Amino acid sequence: MAAWFTRENVCEAVKLVMDEGSEVGEQVRANHHKWKELLLSEGLESSYIDNLISKLQDMVK
C-alpha cells in the first residue's frame, strides 16, 4: 500500500517537530537523546560481539 504525502504535509510535520515548545518536538528530542545515550554507551559494541562469539561457539558444540 503506497502512501502519498504533499509538500505541505511534509512541511507541517517538520515544523511540528522543529518548533521550540512543541510537545511533539520535545518528545522527539527526548527520544533522540535516549537513543543517542544508548548507542554511545561504553561497552555496547563489545557486548554484541561477545554475544555473537558465544552463540557461534554454541553452534559448534
Secondary structure, DSSP 8 states (H G I E B T S, - for coil): ------HHHHHHHHHHHHSTT-HHHHHHHHHHHHHHHHHTSTTHHHHHHHHHHHHHHHHH-
